[in-house]
């Protein structure tokens, strides 16, 4: 059972951590060469898919971890970190990211449009900070997990 | 203590390397790839090419990191006795380890094929450096190259999953074979 647990936990971390690292070091620089309108479409579509992939990764980590960990201080850190990561993915995937792609109404005037634009830019900036924080937490929790097994 | 620190460091590097390879491939295949269908083909080509170029750098980095972190891990765990004196092919541990090495070599070969054979074909077609008689033939060649890249990428994904399973069997036992 420990082998299966180890396989699931490692696969979960691969899906989750590999996804964040790819988004950060592949997608983020690649989008700089795209037209803003296309970036928006691609970003929205990727966000929809990525949310489920990240949650699946975190789910597989929890499933595998059940076979591996017993109660001690490392487990508490891992569990708290895992909950923070789940919270961040749900918050970003269901609230911040969709709102950062909100469209203006057909009846909107110039002032409404500017307000919406500044709101979207603020949400994008918040999203970027959250993504960096998520990456930091994920790397830290993975390190604690490795330390636990060593 | 030093050995334990080295063990944590090596295990962490090993995890990051496999995460970049496996998780990155999954993200490229199931997140970025399908999303490209929502933008015009010319823009999809640009983002596809740029992201593939950057991802290939990560892939080669992680493929290089596998054996380095793996060796560090192997020696920090003090597992040398498990494969010494002809035990490499006679024990479950040795057979599992040698299978992992063989599969890693397959990933390297597939990586070489994609990087130096298929990708240049695809990019030269995209940039108009052709020499084919008709547009239909060009498109066919382009499609067949893209199909082969997708096939090889999926085979690599399956191989990477098997490597993770074999690695888990070494971490939590004495191998699976």
Interface residues (C-beta under 8 A of the other chain):
Chain A: X2 X3 X4 X5 X6 X7 X10 X11 X13 X14 X15 X16 X17 X18 X19 X21 X22 X23 X25 X26 X27 X29 X30 X31 X33 X34 X35 X38 X41 X42 X45 X46 X49 X50 X53 X57 X142 X143 X146 X147 X149 X150
Chain B: X4 X7 X8 X11 X12 X15 X16 X18 X19 X20 X21 X22 X23 X24 X25 X26 X27 X28 X30 X31 X32 X34 X35 X36 X38 X39 X40 X43 X46 X47 X50 X51 X54 X55 X58 X161 X164 X165 X167 X168 X169 X171 X172 X173 X176
